[in-house]
Amino acid sequence: MRPQQQEGRAGFDLETRAHMRSIIHLEGLGTKLIPNPVDSEPVSLDLAQGTWSILGLANQISEDVNMKFTLDRAVSRIEALASKASGARDLLDFYHHVLIAQRGIYGSLSRGALIGDLERDLRALRPGLRTLLKVARDQGTEFLADGARALLEASDTDLDEMLLDYWENPSDVQFFAKATVQPYALLIAERGTKHGGRVADMRENRCRSCSGKPQLTYLEGQEQEGSTRRMQCATCLASWVFRRVVCANCLEENPRKLGYFSSPDLAHVRVETCETCKYYIKGVDLSVLGLAVPLVDEVAAAPLDIWAREQGYTKIELNLVGL
């Protein structure tokens, strides 16, 4: 019998999300939402003063050191951010443990032979899944810990079914499966192997490698006006070039329907909203802070997610901390 999936998006219930909101101190986020049609001039949000000094050099222009995404870089980046954390140390510490486990899964898988069809590669993923379950049991919220303990009692067959279900029908509801599959799918994408068992989706807002949804968007290049917009996949973490002024969800092109919101304390991260579909995605501008690692900085900018939800927007894909 297939093990029970966690209720709520990304495996976080409402109580857990309320706890996250409290630990990142989001009082003062009641800014009126004002759509801004100018891509290069985001509206400034009035975040609670002093709450997010965590990003440190976010307001300083950094040399362009944009590099290929790796889990090693992600771990190094979150370690740098967590050391400066003020209001969300628990959240970042948990994600730090997840990234370390994912890096271990990637390293273990890279030393073996993979086919690229998850159903035929399941045996190789079993140890990594159980490692992540132990991380959630020991480091996660009470809700995640309870779910992890239950899954640790499940059979390999049941856990295999959980991974296959996610692979065939990706959902940010399935926290454990998503966290396990990401390093596997990343390795397959890097090797240029076709992802087996996935239905190809040729829409421009889907990953070229695995057809996954975008987790985030980012700008790379020397200057914002001349930079390239890319999407990073929520499933395999690969990236692809995407048009600048267009909704990442419904592909709305009318600039008056698209909004961009940022905070002086998070100068290189912004919320990109669409009035047509009421979805949003977070964007990271590497021309402002080249040292940023979009996957990590997107998580670290958690107050922007809370603000966007309070304005009535839904995120295209929740990240691994449930925001």
C-alpha positions in Angstrom: 0.0 0.0 0.0 1.3 3.4 -0.9 2.3 5.5 2.1 0.2 8.5 3.0 1.2 11.8 1.4 1.6 14.9 3.5 -1.5 17.2 3.4 -1.0 20.8 2.2 1.4 22.1 -0.4 5.0 20.9 0.0 4.1 18.9 3.1 3.6 21.9 5.4 0.3 22.3 7.2 -1.2 25.6 8.2 0.1 25.4 11.7 3.7 24.9 10.4 3.3 27.9 8.0 2.0 30.0 10.8 5.1 29.1 12.8 7.3 30.0 9.9 5.6 33.4 9.7 6.3 34.0 13.3 10.0 33.2 13.2 10.7 35.5 10.3 9.0 38.5 11.9 6.7 39.8 9.2 5.0 42.6 11.0 4.8 45.7 8.9 4.2 44.0 5.5 0.8 45.6 4.9 2.0 47.6 1.9 -0.7 48.3 -0.7 0.0 46.4 -3.9 0.5 48.8 -6.8 1.1 47.1 -10.2 4.1 48.5 -12.0 4.4 48.0 -15.8 8.1 48.9 -16.0 10.2 45.8 -15.9 13.4 47.6 -14.8 11.9 49.6 -12.0 10.3 47.4 -9.3 8.0 48.9 -6.7 9.6 49.1 -3.3 8.0 47.2 -0.4 8.2 48.5 3.1 9.4 45.4 4.9 9.8 45.5 8.7 13.0 47.5 9.3 16.0 45.5 10.4 14.3 42.1 9.9 16.3 40.9 7.0 19.9 42.0 7.3 20.5 38.4 6.5 21.4 39.1 2.9 24.1 41.4 3.9 25.6 42.8 0.7 22.3 42.8 -1.2 22.4 46.6 -1.7 25.9 46.6 -3.1 26.7 46.1 -6.7 28.7 43.0 -7.1 31.0 41.9 -9.9 29.4 39.4 -12.2 30.5 36.0 -10.9 27.5 34.1 -12.3 28.4 30.4 -12.4 26.7 27.2 -13.2 24.4 25.9 -10.4 25.9 23.2 -8.3 24.8 21.8 -4.9 28.2 22.6 -3.6 27.6 26.3 -4.4 24.2 26.1 -2.8 25.5 24.7 0.4 28.3 27.3 0.6 25.8 30.1 -0.1 23.3 29.0 2.6 26.2 28.7 5.1 27.2 32.3 4.4 23.6 33.5 4.7 22.8 31.5 7.8 25.7 33.0 9.7 24.1 36.4 9.3 20.5 35.3 9.8 18.4 37.4 12.2 14.8 36.4 11.9 14.8 33.0 10.1 17.7 31.0 11.4 15.5 27.9 12.0 14.2 28.0 8.5 17.6 28.4 6.9 19.2 25.8 9.3 16.6 23.2 8.1 17.2 24.0 4.5 20.9 23.8 5.1 20.5 20.2 6.3 18.3 19.4 3.3 20.9 20.8 0.9 23.7 18.8 2.5 21.6 15.6 2.2 20.9 16.4 -1.5 24.6 17.0 -2.1 25.3 13.6 -0.7 22.6 12.0 -2.9 24.1 13.7 -5.9 27.6 12.5 -5.1 26.5 9.0 -4.5 24.5 8.8 -7.7 27.3 10.4 -9.8 29.6 7.4 -8.9 27.1 4.9 -10.3 25.5 4.1 -13.6 22.1 5.7 -14.2 19.7 5.0 -17.0 17.6 8.2 -16.8 14.4 6.3 -16.3 13.4 6.7 -12.6 11.5 3.4 -12.5 14.7 1.6 -13.5 16.9 3.7 -11.3 14.8 3.5 -8.1 17.2 1.2 -6.3 19.9 3.8 -6.5 17.7 6.5 -4.9 16.5 4.4 -1.9 19.4 5.2 0.4 19.1 8.9 -0.3 15.4 9.0 0.4 15.9 7.4 3.7 18.7 9.9 4.5 16.3 12.8 3.8 13.6 11.2 5.9 16.0 11.1 8.8 16.9 14.7 8.3 13.2 15.7 8.4 12.7 13.5 11.5 15.6 15.1 13.3 15.6 18.7 12.0 12.1 19.4 10.6 9.0 20.8 12.2 6.8 18.5 14.3 4.5 18.0 11.3 7.4 17.0 8.9 9.0 14.9 11.6 5.8 12.9 12.2 5.5 12.3 8.5 9.1 11.2 8.2 8.8 8.8 11.1 5.8 7.1 9.4 7.6 6.9 6.0 10.7 5.4 7.6 8.5 2.5 8.6 7.3 2.0 5.0 8.6 -0.7 2.7 10.9 0.0 -0.2 8.1 -0.8 -2.5 5.8 1.8 -1.0 8.6 4.4 -1.1 9.4 3.5 -4.7 5.7 4.2 -5.5 5.9 7.5 -3.8 8.9 8.6 -5.9 7.3 7.3 -9.1 4.1 9.2 -8.4 6.0 12.4 -8.1 8.1 11.7 -11.2 5.0 11.1 -13.3 2.9 13.8 -11.7 5.2 16.4 -10.1 3.7 18.4 -7.2 5.1 20.6 -4.5 2.8 18.7 -2.2 5.2 15.9 -2.2 8.1 17.3 -0.1 10.1 14.1 0.5 9.8 12.9 -3.1 10.7 16.3 -4.6 13.7 16.7 -2.3 15.0 13.2 -3.3 14.3 13.5 -7.0 15.9 16.9 -7.5 19.6 15.8 -7.2 18.9 12.7 -9.4 17.1 14.8 -12.1 19.9 17.4 -11.9 22.5 14.8 -12.6 20.5 13.3 -15.5 20.0 16.8 -17.0 23.7 17.5 -16.7 24.6 14.3 -18.5 22.2 15.2 -21.3 20.3 12.0 -20.9 16.6 12.1 -21.8 14.3 11.8 -18.8 12.3 8.6 -19.2 8.8 8.2 -17.9 7.9 11.9 -18.3 5.3 13.3 -20.6 7.0 16.0 -22.8 5.5 19.5 -22.4 6.8 21.9 -25.1 5.3 25.1 -23.6 7.9 27.8 -23.2 7.3 28.0 -19.4 8.3 24.4 -18.9 11.8 22.9 -18.5 13.5 21.9 -21.7 15.0 18.9 -19.9 12.2 17.4 -17.8 9.1 19.5 -18.6 9.0 20.7 -14.9 7.5 24.0 -13.7 9.8 26.9 -12.9 10.8 27.3 -9.2 12.1 30.8 -9.8 13.4 33.2 -12.4 16.7 35.0 -12.5 18.6 37.7 -14.5 22.2 37.1 -15.5 24.5 39.6 -17.2 26.4 42.7 -16.4 23.5 45.1 -16.3 19.8 44.6 -15.7 18.7 46.2 -19.1 21.0 44.0 -21.1 20.8 40.8 -19.0 19.2 37.5 -19.9 16.1 36.2 -18.1 16.2 32.5 -17.2 14.0 30.0 -15.4 15.2 27.4 -13.0 13.3 24.1 -12.9 11.6 23.0 -9.7 12.2 19.3 -10.6 15.7 19.0 -12.1 17.1 22.4 -11.3 18.2 23.0 -14.9 17.6 26.4 -16.4 16.4 27.8 -19.7 16.1 31.2 -21.4 12.8 32.9 -21.0 11.3 36.1 -22.4 11.7 39.2 -20.1 8.2 40.8 -19.9 5.8 37.8 -19.7 4.1 36.0 -16.9 5.9 32.7 -16.1 2.5 31.0 -15.4 -0.1 32.1 -18.0 2.2 33.8 -20.5 0.4 37.1 -20.2 2.4 39.7 -22.3 0.5 43.0 -21.4 3.0 45.0 -19.3 0.1 46.7 -17.4 -0.9 43.3 -16.1 2.5 42.5 -14.7 3.9 43.8 -11.5 7.4 43.8 -9.9 7.9 44.4 -6.2 11.1 44.5 -4.1 12.4 45.8 -0.8 15.5 47.9 -0.1 16.6 45.1 2.3 16.3 42.5 -0.5 17.5 44.6 -3.4 18.5 41.6 -5.6 15.2 39.6 -5.1 11.8 40.6 -6.2 8.2 39.3 -6.5 6.9 39.1 -10.1 3.1 39.1 -10.2 0.4 38.7 -12.8 -3.0 40.3 -12.5 -4.5 38.0 -15.2 -3.9 34.7 -13.4 -3.0 36.0 -9.9 0.1 33.9 -9.7 3.6 35.0 -8.8 7.2 33.9 -9.0 10.3 35.3 -7.3 13.1 36.6 -9.4 16.8 37.0 -8.4 18.9 39.7 -10.2 22.5 38.5 -10.5 23.5 41.8 -12.0 22.9 43.3 -8.6 24.5 40.5 -6.5 26.5 38.1 -8.6 27.5 36.1 -5.6 23.9 35.0 -5.1 22.8 31.4 -5.8 19.2 31.9 -7.0 17.8 28.6 -5.5 19.1 29.6 -2.0 18.5 33.3 -2.1 14.9 32.6 -3.2 14.4 30.7 0.0 16.2 33.3 2.1 13.8 36.0 0.9 10.9 34.4 2.6 9.2 37.6 3.7 8.4 38.4 0.0 6.4 35.1 -0.2 4.4 36.0 2.9 3.7 39.5 1.5 2.6 38.1 -1.9 0.2 35.6 -0.3 -1.3 38.3 1.8 -2.0 40.3 -1.4 -3.9 37.3 -2.8 -1.3 35.8 -5.1 -0.5 32.1 -5.4 3.0 30.9 -6.0 3.7 28.9 -9.2 5.8 26.3 -7.2 6.4 26.3 -3.5 10.1 25.7 -2.5 11.4 23.1 -0.1 10.7 25.1 3.0 7.0 25.3 2.0 7.0 29.0 1.0 
